[in-house]
Amino acid sequence: MDRLEVLNPAAKLPFPVDAKQGVNEELRLAYRYLDLRRPELQRNLRMRSQVVRTVRELLYGEGFVEVETPVLFKTTPEGAREFLVPTRTPDRFYALSQSPQQVRLGRRRRGWLAECSAAW
């Protein structure tokens, strides 16, 4: 090969992925896909995965069954598509949300281990 032609030059990254110095957290969150490439976050993700796998294996070994139950929310005018669930009261509905943000918020509120201990 005698020559190289750049068809689409990439813009400079907003922060270096291998940066040892502190990076503004708002900037890191705005570019989460880059932040996840940092070695520190890679290590954290792998550790979390290992802990969750170990806890699940321990609970499975004790005969526990993992069950995910849907969480019903009040309907909201904006956001993702919702599956409406009627109540016993006429013309009243709950929403089984398809929004991943609400699911994550719910998990953060009650905590994964709280679900396990409730089943215990």
Secondary structure per residue as TSV (DSSP state, phi and psi in degrees):
chain	resnum	aa	ss	phi	psi
A	1	M	-	360.0	128.4
A	2	D	-	-101.2	-23.9
A	3	R	-	-143.5	160.0
A	4	L	-	-130.8	127.9
A	5	E	-	-115.9	122.9
A	6	V	-	-84.9	117.6
A	7	L	S	-86.6	-34.9
A	8	N	S	-146.1	94.3
A	9	P	-	-67.5	140.8
A	10	A	-	-83.7	145.2
A	11	A	-	-73.1	157.3
A	12	K	-	-64.8	139.4
A	13	L	-	-64.2	145.5
A	14	P	S	-65.8	-24.1
A	15	F	S	-155.8	151.0
A	16	P	-	-69.3	133.0
A	17	V	T	-65.8	-33.3
A	18	D	T	-96.0	23.1
A	19	A	-	-66.5	130.3
A	20	K	-	-88.3	-30.4
A	21	Q	S	-75.1	162.3
A	22	G	-	-66.1	139.8
A	23	V	-	-115.2	141.0
A	24	N	-	-51.4	127.7
A	25	E	H	-64.0	-37.8
A	26	E	H	-61.8	-38.7
A	27	L	H	-67.3	-42.0
A	28	R	H	-61.7	-41.9
A	29	L	H	-70.2	-34.2
A	30	A	H	-65.5	-33.8
A	31	Y	T	-114.9	56.4
A	32	R	H	-58.4	-36.4
A	33	Y	H	-62.4	-29.5
A	34	L	H	-81.1	-39.7
A	35	D	H	-60.2	-35.3
A	36	L	T	-68.4	-13.0
A	37	R	T	-85.4	-11.3
A	38	R	S	-68.0	139.9
A	39	P	H	-55.9	-36.9
A	40	E	H	-62.7	-44.9
A	41	L	H	-71.4	-35.5
A	42	Q	H	-58.6	-44.2
A	43	R	H	-62.7	-43.4
A	44	N	H	-63.4	-42.4
A	45	L	H	-63.3	-43.0
A	46	R	H	-65.5	-39.5
A	47	M	H	-64.9	-44.8
A	48	R	H	-61.5	-44.2
A	49	S	H	-59.2	-43.1
A	50	Q	H	-66.0	-41.3
A	51	V	H	-64.5	-46.0
A	52	V	H	-63.0	-43.2
A	53	R	H	-62.0	-42.7
A	54	T	H	-63.8	-44.0
A	55	V	H	-64.3	-43.2
A	56	R	H	-62.0	-44.9
A	57	E	H	-61.6	-40.5
A	58	L	H	-61.6	-47.5
A	59	L	H	-67.2	-40.2
A	60	Y	H	-61.5	-39.6
A	61	G	H	-62.7	-27.1
A	62	E	T	-89.6	2.1
A	63	G	T	92.9	9.1
A	64	F	-	-73.6	153.2
A	65	V	-	-119.2	132.6
A	66	E	-	-86.7	121.8
A	67	V	-	-127.6	126.7
A	68	E	-	-99.7	122.6
A	69	T	-	-103.7	140.4
A	70	P	-	-70.3	150.7
A	71	V	-	-112.5	129.1
A	72	L	E	-94.1	137.7
A	73	F	E	-121.3	161.7
A	74	K	-	-68.3	140.0
A	75	T	-	-66.4	147.6
A	76	T	-	-123.3	147.6
A	77	P	S	-69.9	-28.7
A	78	E	S	-109.7	174.7
A	79	G	S	105.1	-161.4
A	80	A	S	-77.5	169.0
A	81	R	-	-62.5	141.3
A	82	E	E	-123.1	147.8
A	83	F	E	-99.4	116.2
A	84	L	E	-82.8	135.3
A	85	V	E	-119.0	120.7
A	86	P	E	-69.5	153.2
A	87	T	-	-105.1	179.5
A	88	R	S	-74.7	-17.1
A	89	T	S	-85.1	129.5
A	90	P	T	-59.8	142.0
A	91	D	T	63.5	23.2
A	92	R	-	-121.2	139.0
A	93	F	E	-137.1	152.9
A	94	Y	E	-110.3	163.1
A	95	A	E	-117.8	130.0
A	96	L	E	-91.7	99.6
A	97	S	E	-74.5	146.9
A	98	Q	-	-102.0	11.1
A	99	S	-	-86.0	119.1
A	100	P	H	-65.1	-26.2
A	101	Q	H	-64.8	-41.3
A	102	Q	H	-68.5	-36.9
A	103	V	H	-63.5	-46.0
A	104	R	H	-62.7	-40.2
A	105	L	H	-63.1	-41.7
A	106	G	H	-63.3	-41.5
A	107	R	H	-65.4	-39.0
A	108	R	H	-65.4	-37.7
A	109	R	H	-65.0	-49.4
A	110	R	H	-93.7	-21.6
A	111	G	-	77.9	141.7
A	112	W	H	-65.4	-40.8
A	113	L	H	-69.2	-28.3
A	114	A	H	-62.8	-37.2
A	115	E	H	-65.0	-40.7
A	116	C	H	-65.8	-43.8
A	117	S	H	-69.4	-30.0
A	118	A	H	-66.3	-34.8
A	119	A	H	-75.7	-21.7
A	120	W	-	-69.2	360.0
